[in-house]
Amino acid sequence: METGALPLSGARGRGRQALAGLSDEDLVARVRAGDDRAFEVLYDRHHRGLLALARHLLGSVPEAEDALQHTMLSAYRAMRADDRPLRAKPWLYAIARNRCLSVLRGRRDERPLEDDAVRVDGLAAEVQRRAELRELVADLGRLPEDQRSALVLFELGDHPQDDIAAVLGVRREKVKALVFQARENLMAARRARETPCTEVRAQLATATGAALRRRALRRHVESCTGCAGYEAQVRRQRSALAVALPIVPAVGLKDAVLDGAGLAQVGTGAGAAAVGAEGALAKLAVAHGAPRADLSQWRAARDR
């Protein structure tokens, strides 16, 4: 619909009830024609979904509200600045997501969601009552951003996959993959959380290298304060044992062993290469604390 063809009557145009029946694109056209009430209808229609997306990306209601305000003001200015065609809904959500990403990039000391004791401010009262829902919110917050965005948009409803693809800037096929990955990760996080701590700690006590990085193990430790503390104690204990266990060999022990085996020392001349077996045994005996005068048992061992 051409903007010039819109039948306006006064600055406000139609009443809110009539405007509520218009499509997003018609509302955008009316905003461009100067009908600010149309912008109010756009806000009422989309602000809850935009706020939910921002809340789950940022983990904070105040920051989400700031992102919503920034989104709508940016959208209003853009709509009034030109008349380029646009798909209003995915366009608004793309603005909101980009704003959230900017906020996340700007955080210097970003803390993981679990440090905030799973913040549930702004969520349904049932989330505060049910531990299972609080855990789900925490797991959602740990997902990679693209998976989290795709799943939130998908579950908010009324978002065709083409729209989600437009918001995320990916192909339509990628949306399916992201939603699938998000669901799999949430299920894996729940399974890891439900693994008995005794089983996890048995793994932590003996695991090294790549075994310590197994995803199921890491998921449990990340969600369990007790097992995280146990892992830290194991690390400290291993560091201490690495210092306490090694024994410093006596000076000359290597030479004595090599001489006893009749091996020439590297870098010596041919005449000095061979040291008598008795002398080697004497060195070895002395290295182990035996008196030089008492070599009979060493000779007996040599002659067997």
N, C-alpha and C positions, 0 to 999 in steps of 0.2 A: 504494500500500500504506500502510495506516495504521501509524503508529509503534507504537501500543499492541498491534498484532497481530503484531509481530516476535517470533519465538521466540528469546530470549536465554538463554544459559547461562553465567553469570558475566560479569565485567567485560569480558573480551575477546571474548565471543561465539564465533562460528564460527572455525575455523582459517583461516589465510591462503589455503590452496588453495580452500576453499569460497567465501571472500569474493571471490577473484579472478574467479569466474564470475558475480558479481552485476553488474547495470547500475550506472551512475553514480548514478542516482536512488535505487536501493536502498541503495547505500553511504552516500549522504547521509542517508537515513532512519536507518541504523544509527548513524552519527555522532551524530545528534540523540538517539538512544536511549542514548548513553553508550559506544558501542563504538569506542574510539580506534584499534583495529587497522583498522577500516574507513577511517579517515582516512589511515592509512599506505598502504593499497592505492590510495586515490585519488591520493595523492602519487606513488607509483611509476608509476601509469598515465599521469599527465599532466605530470610535472615536466620531462621532456626537451623536449617541444614548447613548454612555457611558457618554458623557459630559452632555447631557440632564438629564439623571437619576441623576447624581451627583449634577447638578444645582438645581433640585427640591427637593433633599434630604437635601442639605446644605443651600440653599437660597442665595448662593454667587457664582458669576462667578469665582473670583480668587481662592476660595477654591475648586470649581469644577474642574478647570484646574489643580490644584495641585493633586487632586484625580485621574484625568485621567492620568497624567504623572506617578504617583505612580503605577497605575494599569498596564499600558503598560510595564513599566520597570520590575515590578514583574513578569508579564506574560512572557516577553522575557527571563528572567533569568530562570524561571521554565521550559520553553520549551527547553532551551539548557541544563538544568541540567539532564533530564532523558527522556526516551521515552515511558512513560506510556500513554495509550490511553486517549483521552479526547474529549469532545464535546466543541469545541472552543468558540462558541458564549455564551451559558449560563455560561461557565467557566469564561469568561472575565467579564460578568456582575456581577457574584457573587463576583469576586475580587473587582470590583468597589463599589458594595454595602457594602461589609465588610469594605472597606477603609472609606467610608462615615460614617458608624456606629462608627468606631473608632474615627473619628474627632468629631462627635456629643458627644460621651462619654467624650472626652477630654475637651470639653468646660466647663469652670468653671462658667461663667456667661452667660449662654445661654439665648438669648433674643427671644421672640416670633416674628414671621415674621411681625406682624402689627407694631411693634416698629420701623421698618425700612421703614415705609410708603409704604409698598408693593413694594419691590425692583423688578424692571423689567429689570435690566441690563442684556444684553445677550439674551433677548427674542425678538420675532418679533416686528417690529415697530408698527404693528397694536395693540399689547397689550398696548403700551404706549398711543395710541390714544383713545382706547375704555375702558370706566370705567368698563363695564361688564366683560371684559377679565381680567382687573387688580383685580377685586373682586374675580374672579375664581382662579387666581393665589394665592391670599391670603388665600382663603378657602382651596385650595389644600395643602398649607403649614401648615395648622392646623390639617390636618388628622393625625391619628396615622401612624407611619412610615411604618408598613407592608401594610396598605391599600394604602398609597401614592405610595409605590414602585410597588405594584401590578397594580395599575391603570396606572401609568406612563409607565411601561413596556408593558401593554396591548395596550395603545393608541399610543405608538411609532411605533407599527406595526411590522409585520413579527416576532412576538414572539409567538410561539405555547404555549399553556397552560402548556405543559410538561416542556418547557424551563423555563417559569416563575416559576413553582414549584421548579425546580432545583436551580434557582437563590435565591429564598426565603427560600429554605430548608423546604418546606411543601409538603403535598400531593396535587395531581392535583385538587381534589375536594375543597380543601381549597382556591385555587386561585379564583374559581368562587365566593366563599363566600366573599373573600376580595374585589374583584372588585365590587360586589353588594353593600357591606357595604360602600365602598368609594363613589359610585354614590348616594346612599341614603343620606349620610352625606352631600355631596355637595348640593343636592337639598334642604335638611332641612336648611342648612346654608343660602341659597338664600331666602327661605320662611321667615326665622327669620329676615333677613335683610330688607325684604320688609314689615314687620309688622309695622304699624304706631307707631311712638314714643309715641304718646299720650296713645295708648292702653298698650304699654309696661310699661309706667310710672305709669299708674293706677294700674297695677299689682305690681310694685315695692313699691308703697305707702302702700299696705296692706298685701303683702306676707310675710310670716315668715317661718322659718325652711325649711322643704322639698320643699315648694312651691317656695322658692327662688332658689332652685337648679334644677328646671325644665329645661330640655335641650333646649327647644325652647326659653325660657326667657334668659338663659345663652348665647346662640348663638347670640341673638340680642345685648345684652349688650357688648359682646366681640368685636362686629364689629361696634358699635355705640359709638363714644366718648361722645356725649351729654347724652345718657342714662347711660353710665358708670359713668359720673359725677353726674347725678341725684341720682343713687344708692348710691354713696359715701356720698352725702349730707343727704340722708335718714338715712344711718347708723349713721352718726355723730349726726343727730337730735335725733334719738332714744336713743343713748348713753347719750345725754344731758338730755333728758326727764326722763330717768331712775334715774338720780340723783335729778332732780328738783321736780318731782311729789310726791314722798313718804312723809307722815307726821309722825313725831315722836310723839307717844302717851304720854300723861301726866303720870308722875310717880304715881302709885297707882290706875290707871284707871281699870286695869284688876282685882285687888283685890276688888274694889268697885262693879264691875259688878258681880263677883262671889258671893260676900257677899249678894248682893241684890237678887240674885237668890236662896239664902239659901244653897249654896254649901259649904261643909266643905273644909278647906284648907288642902292640903296634908301635912302630917307630924305633925299635931297638935293633942293634946290630946282630949279625948271625951268631957271634960268639957269646952274646949276652942274652940270646933269646930264650934259652932253656934254663930254667931254675930247677934245682933238684927237687924231687918229690918230697924228700924229708924236710927241706926248707919250706916248701909250700905248706906242708902239714903243720909245721911249727908256726907259720904265720896265721894259719886258720885257727890253731889252738889258742894262740895269744889273743886273736880277735874275739874269741869266745870266753876269754878270761882264764884259760888254763895256764899254770906256771910253765915257764920255758923248760925247767929241768925235768918235768915229768911228761915225756913224750912217748912212753912205752905203748900206751893204748893207741895213740895215733899211728905208730909204726905197725902195730898189730893189724889195725884196720887197713893200712896200706898194703900189707903183705897177703891179705886174704885173697 
